[in-house]
Amino acid sequence: MHTINDKLDKVTARMSAAAQAAGRPPESVQLIAVSKTHPAEAIETAYHWGQRHFGENYLQEALDKRAALSHLDNLQWHFIGPIQSNKSRQIAENFDWVHTIDREKIARRLSDQRPDALPPLQVCLQVNIDDEHSKSGVALDELPALAQSVWSLPRLQLRGLMAIPAPSADPERQRAAFARLREALDLLNAGAPAALDTLSMGMSGDLEAAIAEGATLVRVGTDIFGPRMPKSTP
């Protein structure tokens, strides 16, 4: 059985090879280990192997893990799930990054509820890159207006864009979707008050295509922690 350490090594080797193939330094891509439904002990194992960035989809599960791992230093917590208005305060108070802002109301709540004692919340706008009805995310034609709204919020720092393209095993289709997100970031940067430097895209099955198209954050769960465990509560 492969251990979490072995799996981390394999994922980072894939990332490094993909970056080098794209003519990029390996350190230009950061791994977010997505530990949803897996226990805090799995995160601690990855931590002792050098992993510091962790992604969570479910708020209460993430809060429980934060409490269990409070003895560890320099953890970076990324919220990568849908955001409900009644949970925005706890997200604003407990996370370093949020990847899933897709409407102004949620962005404004996160900014208003971010404690002054903490640095600004690092955020990405989630784009529905393939116009899928079942997925969250702002439409490409509505993205500039949302970005303008988020730039005006004092307790948020807009870093870039995030997307979860429609599943495909075809590397060319994968790259085409990621290229659309990269082009959207380039367009925003043409009029941005501060440079946007983040593309959060790519998971276990398509991280090579994402890195080839400029991903700076990749979100990998299954290939590190194994299949998702049964979840009893949201």
C-alpha positions as CSV (number, residue, x, y, z in Angstrom):
1,M,0.0,0.0,0.0
2,H,1.3,3.4,-0.9
3,T,1.7,5.8,2.0
4,I,0.7,9.5,1.9
5,N,4.4,10.3,1.8
6,D,4.9,8.1,-1.3
7,K,1.9,9.7,-3.0
8,L,3.1,13.2,-2.2
9,D,6.4,12.4,-3.7
10,K,4.7,11.1,-6.9
11,V,2.4,14.1,-7.2
12,T,5.3,16.6,-6.7
13,A,7.4,14.7,-9.3
14,R,4.5,15.0,-11.8
15,M,4.2,18.7,-11.1
16,S,7.9,19.2,-11.5
17,A,8.1,17.3,-14.8
18,A,5.0,19.2,-16.1
19,A,6.6,22.6,-15.2
20,Q,9.9,21.7,-16.8
21,A,8.1,20.5,-19.9
22,A,6.4,23.9,-20.1
23,G,9.7,25.8,-19.6
24,R,8.7,26.9,-16.1
25,P,10.6,26.5,-12.8
26,P,9.0,23.8,-10.6
27,E,8.7,26.3,-7.7
28,S,6.3,28.4,-9.8
29,V,3.5,25.9,-9.0
30,Q,2.2,25.4,-5.5
31,L,0.4,22.1,-4.4
32,I,-2.7,22.4,-2.4
33,A,-3.5,19.0,-0.7
34,V,-7.2,18.6,-0.6
35,S,-8.1,16.6,2.4
36,K,-11.9,16.7,2.4
37,T,-13.5,13.7,4.3
38,H,-10.0,12.5,5.4
39,P,-9.0,12.8,9.1
40,A,-6.7,15.4,10.6
41,E,-4.1,12.6,11.1
42,A,-3.7,12.4,7.3
43,I,-3.0,16.1,7.2
44,E,-0.5,15.8,9.9
45,T,1.3,13.1,8.0
46,A,1.5,15.3,4.9
47,Y,2.6,18.2,7.1
48,H,5.6,16.2,8.4
49,W,6.5,15.4,4.8
50,G,6.7,19.2,4.1
51,Q,3.2,20.0,2.8
52,R,1.8,23.3,4.2
53,H,-1.1,24.2,2.0
54,F,-4.4,22.3,2.5
55,G,-7.8,22.7,0.8
56,E,-11.1,22.0,2.4
57,N,-14.6,22.0,0.9
58,Y,-16.7,21.6,4.0
59,L,-16.6,24.3,6.7
60,Q,-17.4,22.3,9.9
61,E,-15.0,19.6,8.9
62,A,-12.3,22.2,8.3
63,L,-12.9,23.9,11.6
64,D,-12.6,20.5,13.5
65,K,-9.3,19.8,11.7
66,R,-8.0,23.3,12.5
67,A,-8.7,22.7,16.2
68,A,-7.1,19.2,16.1
69,L,-4.0,20.6,14.4
70,S,-3.5,23.8,16.3
71,H,-0.1,22.6,17.5
72,L,1.3,22.8,13.9
73,D,2.9,26.0,12.7
74,N,2.5,27.7,9.3
75,L,-0.4,25.8,7.9
76,Q,-2.2,27.6,5.1
77,W,-5.9,26.8,4.8
78,H,-7.7,27.2,1.5
79,F,-11.5,27.1,1.3
80,I,-12.4,25.6,-2.1
81,G,-16.1,24.7,-1.6
82,P,-19.4,26.6,-2.3
83,I,-20.0,29.5,0.1
84,Q,-23.3,29.9,1.9
85,S,-24.1,33.3,3.3
86,N,-24.7,32.0,6.8
87,K,-21.2,30.5,6.8
88,S,-19.2,33.4,5.5
89,R,-18.2,34.8,8.9
90,Q,-16.5,31.5,9.9
91,I,-14.8,31.3,6.6
92,A,-13.5,34.9,6.8
93,E,-12.2,34.2,10.3
94,N,-10.5,30.9,9.8
95,F,-9.0,30.7,6.3
96,D,-6.0,32.2,4.6
97,W,-7.4,31.7,1.0
98,V,-10.8,31.5,-0.6
99,H,-11.0,30.2,-4.1
100,T,-14.8,30.2,-4.7
101,I,-16.1,33.7,-4.9
102,D,-18.6,34.0,-7.6
103,R,-20.9,36.9,-6.6
104,E,-20.5,40.3,-5.0
105,K,-22.7,39.6,-2.0
106,I,-20.4,36.9,-0.7
107,A,-17.3,38.9,-1.4
108,R,-18.7,41.8,0.5
109,R,-19.7,39.7,3.5
110,L,-16.2,38.1,3.6
111,S,-14.5,41.5,3.5
112,D,-16.8,42.9,6.2
113,Q,-16.3,39.9,8.4
114,R,-12.6,39.5,8.0
115,P,-11.0,40.4,11.4
116,D,-8.8,43.4,11.4
117,A,-6.1,41.5,13.3
118,L,-5.6,39.1,10.3
119,P,-4.0,40.0,7.0
120,P,-6.4,40.5,4.1
121,L,-8.1,37.4,2.9
122,Q,-6.4,36.1,-0.3
123,V,-9.2,35.3,-2.8
124,C,-9.8,33.9,-6.3
125,L,-12.9,34.3,-8.4
126,Q,-14.5,31.1,-9.5
127,V,-15.3,31.0,-13.2
128,N,-17.8,28.6,-14.8
129,I,-15.4,28.1,-17.7
130,D,-17.6,25.6,-19.6
131,D,-21.0,27.2,-18.8
132,E,-22.1,24.1,-16.9
133,H,-25.5,24.6,-15.3
134,S,-24.6,22.2,-12.5
135,K,-21.5,24.1,-11.4
136,S,-20.9,27.3,-9.5
137,G,-18.9,30.1,-10.9
138,V,-19.3,33.5,-12.6
139,A,-19.8,33.6,-16.4
140,L,-16.9,34.9,-18.4
141,D,-18.9,37.9,-19.6
142,E,-19.8,38.9,-16.0
143,L,-16.2,38.4,-14.7
144,P,-14.9,42.0,-15.2
145,A,-17.7,43.5,-13.2
146,L,-17.2,41.1,-10.3
147,A,-13.5,41.7,-10.3
148,Q,-14.1,45.5,-10.1
149,S,-16.3,45.0,-7.1
150,V,-13.8,42.8,-5.3
151,W,-10.9,45.1,-6.0
152,S,-12.8,47.8,-4.0
153,L,-13.2,45.7,-0.9
154,P,-10.6,46.6,1.8
155,R,-10.2,43.2,3.6
156,L,-9.8,41.1,0.5
157,Q,-6.8,40.8,-1.8
158,L,-7.9,39.6,-5.2
159,R,-5.1,37.2,-6.5
160,G,-6.6,35.6,-9.6
161,L,-9.0,33.0,-11.0
162,M,-10.1,29.5,-10.2
163,A,-12.1,27.0,-12.4
164,I,-13.2,23.3,-12.4
165,P,-13.6,22.5,-16.1
166,A,-15.9,19.8,-17.4
167,P,-14.3,16.4,-16.9
168,S,-12.3,15.1,-19.9
169,A,-9.7,12.5,-20.5
170,D,-8.5,14.3,-23.6
171,P,-5.4,16.4,-22.9
172,E,-6.2,18.8,-25.7
173,R,-9.7,19.5,-24.4
174,Q,-8.2,19.9,-20.9
175,R,-5.7,22.4,-22.1
176,A,-8.3,24.3,-24.1
177,A,-10.4,24.9,-21.0
178,F,-7.4,26.0,-18.9
179,A,-6.3,28.2,-21.7
180,R,-9.6,30.0,-21.6
181,L,-9.1,30.8,-17.9
182,R,-5.5,32.0,-18.5
183,E,-6.8,34.3,-21.3
184,A,-9.5,35.6,-18.9
185,L,-6.8,36.4,-16.4
186,D,-4.7,38.2,-19.0
187,L,-7.7,40.3,-20.0
188,L,-8.3,41.3,-16.4
189,N,-4.7,42.1,-15.9
190,A,-4.8,44.6,-18.8
191,G,-6.9,46.9,-16.5
192,A,-6.1,45.7,-13.1
193,P,-5.1,48.1,-10.3
194,A,-2.7,45.5,-9.1
195,A,-1.3,42.5,-11.0
196,L,-3.2,39.2,-10.6
197,D,-0.7,36.3,-10.3
198,T,-2.8,33.3,-9.5
199,L,-4.5,30.6,-11.6
200,S,-6.0,27.9,-9.3
201,M,-6.7,25.1,-11.8
202,G,-5.8,21.4,-12.2
203,M,-6.5,18.3,-10.1
204,S,-5.4,14.7,-9.9
205,G,-6.4,13.8,-13.4
206,D,-5.4,17.0,-15.3
207,L,-2.7,18.7,-13.5
208,E,-0.2,18.4,-16.4
209,A,-2.6,20.2,-18.8
210,A,-3.2,22.9,-16.2
211,I,0.5,23.5,-15.5
212,A,1.1,23.6,-19.3
213,E,-1.4,26.5,-19.5
214,G,0.0,28.4,-16.5
215,A,-1.5,27.0,-13.3
216,T,0.1,28.4,-10.2
217,L,-2.0,26.5,-7.7
218,V,-3.1,22.9,-8.3
219,R,-5.6,21.2,-6.0
220,V,-5.0,17.4,-5.6
221,G,-6.9,15.1,-3.3
222,T,-7.4,11.6,-4.4
223,D,-3.8,11.1,-5.6
224,I,-2.5,12.1,-2.2
225,F,-5.1,10.9,0.4
226,G,-7.0,8.2,-1.6
227,P,-10.7,8.0,-2.5
228,R,-13.1,10.2,-0.7
229,M,-14.3,8.8,2.6
230,P,-18.1,8.6,3.4
231,K,-19.2,12.0,4.9
232,S,-21.9,12.0,7.5
233,T,-22.5,15.8,7.8
234,P,-21.8,18.8,5.6
